[in-house]
Amino acid sequence: MNSADWFTISNIDEVDSPALVVFPDRVQKNIEILKSMLPDLQRLRPHVKTHKSAEVAKLLLQSGFTKFKCATIAEAEMLAEAQAPDVLLAYQPVGPKAERLSQLVKQFPKTTFSCLVDNVETANQLNNIFKKLNHKLEVYIDLNIGMNRTGIKPGLDAEALYKKCQSLEGIISVGLHAYDGQIRDADLEVRTKKCDEGFIPVIEIQQNLVREGFKEPIIVVGGTTTFPIHAKRKNVVCSPGTFIYWDNGYHDTFKEQPFEFAALVMTRVISKPTNDSICIDLGHKSIASENPLDKRVFFLNASNLTPTGHSEEHMVLKVNGENNYQVGDVLYGVPFHICPTVALYDSAVIIIDHKATDHWTMLARNRKIKF
């Protein structure tokens, strides 16, 4: 390992492991890269599900962003506390979540909140809650364009739901939401073809509604995987999220996107159980583990390690070649999937000029803050 490598930490003995470490200069660079790819910030609604941090939200606000997207009530509350002007809860609030959203609307009048809807029953529930508040909540019709996770299939039923929401007193439909996270082809040409095909019914609904006299619905579309494709369209809002920290999964697959690693996991060798293996303190509780064992982490300063075992507090690695590792050695790893990895940590250690200087709290990893 070269001591000049960007990821090395000069006061590493002061940092306990495992740790999530974040490099603010690289975070800011990723923000600038995003802006260069789509300079019209009114067409950008970055998702905060990756960083879950008020400090990063403030960096985005300082960089000119006014619109944000989130997936939980806690994330919405964090954004409002940071004085974000416009927050889309990209989730259909069911049960107590609807009441919690109404509490945010009352508590943070300077933030415009909106959410997703994909059925009449939820629309009516939200209408009843917000009518009592004498408030019209903006909603986006969540369209299922192939992800098959949430949403209503594009077509007449989706158009009818949009119209229904226009007729209610407590909510009003303002747009369409379409997430195509199932499109993950490494080949940009293939990805573009699938993305364009999936977008056709979305634009058709918008055009049909306009022909019937409705104000043109806003279209919020895509995530990080299809961002470069949707960014080339006119009058759509894009909502990438992983760009802020980046990870090895996206780095290996979406090579046309020039974002940099801005968050790592730092871990130490805690044992040498055999002549050709080491054990590190990077267990299931410290890194996202939904992917195959050999994909969960890539070590920037160790290329000769193959994971062979993983449990709650330990990861065992085979050493390919001479085992020169010592107990206490530090490894710097890039998670394959950064978003759920961040959610495993209460806070991140902030690295400036190779030195651990501060902590950022992953405030919105909590299911509840105040509301």
JOVENTA-V95543 format. One line per field, one symbol per residue. ss: DSSP state (h for helix, s for strand, l for the rest). psi: psi as a letter, one per 40 degrees, with the letter a starting at -180 (. if undefined). A space follows every 50 residues. Layout:
ss: ???
psi: ???
//
This chain:
ss: lllllllllllhhhllllsssslhhhhhhhhhhhhhhlllhhhslsslll lllhhhhhhhhhllllssssllhhhhhhhhhllllssssllllllhhhhh hhhhhhhllllssssssllhhhhhhhhhhhhhllllssssssssllllll lssllhhhhhhhhhhhllllsssssssslllllllllhhhhhhhhhhhhh hhhhhhhhhhhllllllsssslllllhhhhllllllsslllhhhlllhhh hhhlllllllllssssssssslllllssssllllllllllllhhhlsssl llllssssssllllsssssllllllllllssssssllhhhhhllllssss ssllssssssslhhhllllll
psi: hheeideihdfdeehiiiihhigddddddddddddddgdgeeehgihedd dfhdddddddddeehehiiieidddddddddefhdhhhhfihhibddddd dddddddgeehhiiaiheidddddddddddddefhhhhihhhhhfedfdi iihiadddddddddddeideihheaihhhfeehfhdhddddddddddddd dddddddddddeeiihihhhiiaddedddddeiifihigidddddiiddd dddgeehfiihehihhiiheigdidfiihifgadeeihfeiideedihhd fhefhhheihadeihhhhhhahgeiiheihihihidhdddddeehdiihh hhfehhdaihhgdedidhcd.
//
